[in-house]
């Protein structure tokens, strides 16, 4: 089963989780959409084969991920989570 995953943030924590998931072979890179505003960090995820963007607005409108993982610093969590409300129940 392929997990459709949106990963918000691909800094040290996000990248470590992403790398582990991909190494486990339970997740295909093509099933992952990474949102990371920092171009250098975004490029790391792209090199792993993931789809990437600088902002959540680029996630296709018809995307229905099985899981959204928020991997950002605590001071920006409120602003970041607001961008992913469409994937939740409320």
C-alpha positions in Angstrom: 0.0 0.0 0.0 1.3 3.4 -0.9 0.9 6.1 1.7 0.0 9.5 0.3 1.9 11.9 2.5 2.1 15.7 2.7 5.2 16.7 4.8 5.2 20.3 5.9 8.7 21.2 6.7 11.9 19.4 5.6 14.5 20.8 8.0 16.5 18.4 10.2 13.5 16.7 11.9 11.3 16.5 8.7 14.2 15.3 6.6 15.2 12.6 9.1 11.6 11.3 9.2 11.3 11.4 5.4 14.6 9.6 4.9 13.7 6.9 7.4 10.2 6.4 5.8 11.8 6.1 2.3 14.5 3.7 3.5 11.9 1.5 5.0 10.5 1.0 1.5 7.0 1.4 2.9 6.7 4.8 1.2 7.5 5.6 -2.4 9.0 9.0 -3.1 6.4 9.7 -5.7 3.6 9.4 -3.1 5.2 12.3 -1.0 4.5 16.0 -1.4 7.0 18.1 0.6 6.3 21.8 1.4 9.4 23.6 2.4 10.0 27.4 1.9 13.8 27.1 2.1 15.1 26.3 -1.4 18.2 24.4 -0.2 16.1 22.2 2.1 13.5 21.7 -0.5 16.2 20.5 -2.9 17.1 17.7 -0.5 13.6 16.3 -0.7 13.6 16.7 -4.4 16.8 14.7 -4.7 15.0 11.9 -2.9 12.4 11.8 -5.6 9.6 13.6 -3.8 7.4 16.3 -5.3 8.2 19.6 -3.7 6.9 23.2 -3.4 7.7 26.3 -1.5 4.1 26.7 -0.3 1.0 24.6 0.4 -1.0 26.3 -2.3 0.9 24.2 -4.9 -0.6 21.0 -3.5 -3.1 19.8 -6.2 -6.7 20.7 -5.3 -7.8 17.1 -5.8 -5.1 15.7 -3.5 -6.4 13.6 -0.6 -3.4 12.6 1.5 -3.7 9.8 4.0 -1.5 11.7 6.3 -0.2 15.3 6.8 2.9 15.6 9.0 3.7 19.1 10.3 7.5 19.2 11.0 8.1 22.9 11.8 9.4 25.0 14.7 6.9 25.6 17.5 6.8 29.4 16.9 5.4 29.0 13.4 3.0 26.0 14.0 -0.1 28.1 14.1 0.6 29.9 10.8 1.6 26.7 9.1 -1.3 24.5 10.2 -3.8 27.1 8.9 -2.6 26.2 5.4 -3.6 22.6 5.8 -7.1 22.9 7.1 -8.6 21.6 3.9 -7.2 18.2 4.7 -8.8 17.9 8.1 -12.3 17.4 9.4 -12.6 20.8 11.0 
